[in-house]
Amino acid sequence: MFFQSKTPKVICIGSCSQDIFFPSDEYVVYDTPEDITSKQKAAFEIGGKFRVPDRYEAIGGVAANVSIGLARLGVVSACYTHIGRDRLGDWVLRELEKESVLTQLVQRESGIKTDLSAIVVLAKSGDRIIFHNRDANERLRVDEKKLMRAEWIFMSALNGDWKANIAKVVSCLDRSSIRFAINPGQHNLKDDPKLLSSLIARADMVALNKDEAIELLANETTIDRSRLDDERFLLESILAKGARCVGMTDGVRGAWATDGTDFLFAPIHTLGPVVDSTGAGDAFSSGFLAGRVHSASLRESLAMGMLNSGGVVTRYGTIDGLQTETSCRNLLGEVEVSTF
């Protein structure tokens, strides 16, 4: 692993947890096309008891996943999160340090539980359903002074007193030349879409999935709701809010990106059979952001995002399958990117 200084280039603010994965093929999928943000559902028998062939444990949470993805791609990153002073918290800290993520911003607190997620993986497709318990991350308190030395801030979904934490981030941006990247969480979008919209205007990079893009725009009275399924319209609308660059994913359909000059599309580029899609979005975010941090072109940044997500989906968890600088450089030309 490359040498890291004590000053992070990117600080990733948000959640960190342990994820436990349970693969299952004992379910039925049915379509709900009338639900624009949830077009498919999975059903299990009520009262059923299901045996899983194996289980898997891995570090999770958007801030942890993205900071690790950045570190593997040569970007010195720090994870700004909150964990318990318990055995699970010790494990989380070791996992971050093993990946060369800086941990001086990890907050620890006695008497609380480090966050835990149970993830049912739909084995026929690699899709997943996540059940999560948030205790530690509800207590995250951002200190803006600790953000000042970074070149970038990446902010994902926040819990607890999340508006106060956003105010600290905004104050830091007001007082510095730090660049800002955001992956807006759906529950934050639902709670206060206007506040999230104001953050998009500050963003040098926005990474989100199509459902989040629709959620961001759906409540605006001036939006033509009949066009919310149109990827070009979604990207243009987010740019109109002030974002400088947008990367948007939509599962097996691929991803789109724009910087206002180019509008690009890349189909999925899996590096093996798909077993678990849990970390695909975070992997895309870290690859796409690493490209922007390294001053790569939009085309290269999109390809980096697709390689990262295409590797992660071949393994259980959100970390195995993430690309390194070398593997990314060797595979970059294989990703199909086109204008649209």
N, C-alpha and C positions, 0 to 999 in steps of 0.2 A: 504494500500500500504506500502511496505517496506521502511525503513529509507534510505535516500540517503545522501551521503556526498557531498561536493562541488567539488570533483575531479572525473571526468568521467572515467570509465573504457574503454568505447568506445566513440569516437567522430565520428558522422555520417555527412559527408560533401555532400551537394547537395541541391536539390530543396525542396520547401515547398509551398503549395498552398491551396486554398479552391477548392473542387471538388463538382460540382452539377450534379446529376444523373437524366437522363430522360429514364425510361424504355419504350420500344416500341416493338410491335410484327408485325408492318406493313412494312416488308422488305422481300427481297428475297435473299437467299444465293446461290452462284454458285461457283463451283470448278475451280481452276486454277492450276492444278498439275504441269504445266511447270514452275511455279514461285516458286522456292525452298524455299524462305523465306516468301512467302505469298500465301499459297495454297488455301485459300478461300477468297471470297469477299462478301460484303453485299451491296445490291442496294435498294435505295428508289426512289420513283417517282420524277422526276424533276418537280419542281413547286408545289409539294404536300404540304399539311398542315396536320400535324399529332398531334392528341391529345394524351397526356400521362396521365395515371391514377393518378400519383403522382410524386413528385420530392423529392430528398433527398440531403442533404448537409453534407459534412464531410471534415475533414482535409486530405490533400493528399501531394504528392511529395515523392520521394524515401527516402530522408534523414529523413523527418518527420515520414514516415511510419515505417522505420526500427528502428529509435530511440525509438518510442513508443512500437514496438514489443519487443525490447530488454528490455525496462523498465518493461514491464509486466512479463517477464521471469526472473526477478531478476538481470538484468545487469544495473548498473548505466551508463546512456548514456546521451550524449549532442548532440543537433542538431546544426550544423554549417551551417547557411543558411542566406538568405538576404530577408527582407520583407519591405514593405512600412510603413510609419508612418501614416497609414490610419485606418479606422474602420475595414477593413478586416484583416489588420496586428494585430490590437488589439485582434481580435477573434482568429487568429492563435496562438498568444502568450498564450492566456488563455487555448486553447486546449492542447498545449504542457505541460504547467504547471499542468493542471488537471491530466495529465498522468505521472507526476513526472519526466518528461524529463528536464534536466538542460538546461537553456536558456541563459546563460551568453555569448554564442558565436553567438546568433542570432543578425545579423546586421539589423539596421533599418535606413531608409532614407526618408526624406521628399520629396514630389513632385513626387513620383512614385507610381505605383499601385502594391499591393501585387498580386502575380500570381493567376490566375483563370483557371479552366478547366471545360469544359462542356463535359459530358460523356453520349453517347447514349448506353444504355444497351440493347442488343438483347435478349428480354425476353424469347424466346423459348429455348435458350441455356445458357444464362448467360454470353456470350461473350460481348465484348464492343468495341466501337470506341471512341477515345479520341480526343477532340479538345482543345488545350491549348494555353494560352497567357502567354508568359514569358516577364516580365518587370523587376521585382525586382531581380530575380535570374540571369539575364544577368549581374548584377553588383556585384556579389559576389567576394570578394577579400580575399583570405586566408592569414593569418599571421602565419608563421610557428612556431613562439615562442608560440602561443596559443595552439599548438598541443602537446607540449613537455611533458605534465603531464599525458597524456593518456597511456593506455597499448595497445590499438588497435586504428587504424584509419580505418573506413569504408568509401569508396568513391564510389559514384554512378555517373550517367551521370551529366556532368557539362555543363554550358552554358556560354555565354559571352567570356571573355578572359580565356578560360578553360585551355589552355596550360600553361599560367603563373601560374595558381592555381596548376596545376599538378607539375610544377617545384618546388613550395613551399613544396608540400607534399613529393616529392622525396628528397629534401634537408633535411627535417625533418627525413625521414627514414635513410638517410646517417649518420646523427649525433646522432642517438639514437638506442635503441633496441626495439622500438615500432613495433608491429606486424601489418600487412597490409591486409585488406580484400577489394575486389573490385567487384562491379557489373557494368561491362562496358556498357555504353549507346550506342545504335545503331548509333546515329548521330556522336558521337565521333569516333566510329569505322570506319564509312564511311569517316570522315574528315581526319583521320591520323591513319590508322591501325598499322603502324610500332611503333608509340608512345604507343598505347594501348598494343601492343604485349610486349614492354619493361616493362610495368607495371605489366603484368601477371607474368613476371619472378621474380618480387619482392613480389608476393602475397603469404601470408600464407593461404589465402582462396579466391577462386573465386566462385561467385554465378552468374549464367546467365541462360537464356533460350536457347533452341536449335538453334533458329534463330540467336541469338547473337553469339553463338559458331561458327556457319557456317560463319557469317560475319567476325569474327575474323580471320578465317583461309582461307577464299575463295581466297584472293588475293595473297597468297604465291605461288611462282612458283614451290616450291618443293612438294606441297601438291597434293595428288591423289584426284582430284575433284570427281571422281566416288564414293568415299567413304564418302563424306560429309553428307550423310544421315544415317551413321552408328554411333550410340551413343558411342560404345566402341572406335572407331577410334577418335571421337571428344575428348573424355576424355583423351585418351593417348596422343593426339597431344598437348593438353593444358598442361598436365603434362610435356611434353618434353620441353616446353618453360620455365619451372622452377617453376610453381605453385606447392605448397605443398599439396593442397587439393582442390577439385572441386565438386560443386553441380550444376547439370544441370536439368532444368525442361522442360517439353514439354506438357503443357496444360493438357487435359484429359487423356493423356497417362501415366502421372506420372513423376517421377524424378529419376536421377541416381547420384551416388556419388562415388568418389574414393580418396584415399590418396596415391596411388601408390602401395599399398599392397593389399587392398581389392577393389573390384568393386561391388557396390551394386545397386539394383533397388527397388523402392517402387511404387506401383500403387497409384492412387489418393485415399485419405481416407477422404471423405467428412463427415461432422458431421451433415448433414441435406440436404434438397433439395437445389440445386445450383440456386442462383438468380443473382449473379453478380461476374464475375471473375476478376474485376479490380485490386484488391489488392493481388491476389494470389502469384505473383512473389516476391513482397516485403515481404509478410508474410513468404514465404519460406526462403528468405534470412535472416530475423531476427531470425527465429527459428533455422536454420542451423548454423548461426553465434553464437547464444547464446550457442548452444551445444559445439562449439569449444572453446568459452571463458570459459565455465565451465569445460573444459577438459573432456567432454563426449566422448564416443567412436564414430567412424564414423557412426555406425549403429544407435546409439541413436540420433546423430545430424541430420541424414537424417529423422528419425521418427519425431523429433521435428519440422523440416521444413514442413513435410507433415501434421502434426496436425494443425500447424498455418495456412497453406494455406487452409486446409480442413474446418477450422472454418470460415475463412474470406469470402469464396465464398457463405456462407449461408445467408449473410447479404449484404445490399447495402453499398458501401464505403469500405475503406481499413483498418478500425480500429475495428469496431464491429466484434466479432468473433475471435479476436486474443486470444491466450491462456495465462493463468497465470502459474506460477510455479506449483501450486497445480493441476490445471486441466491437465497440460501437464504430470506431474508425474503419475496421475491416469489413463491416456489414452495411455501412451507410449507403453504398451505391446500389444495394439490392432492393431498397424500399422504393416502391412505385409512388411517385408524387406527380400530380397533374394539376393544371389550372381548371377552374370551373366557373 
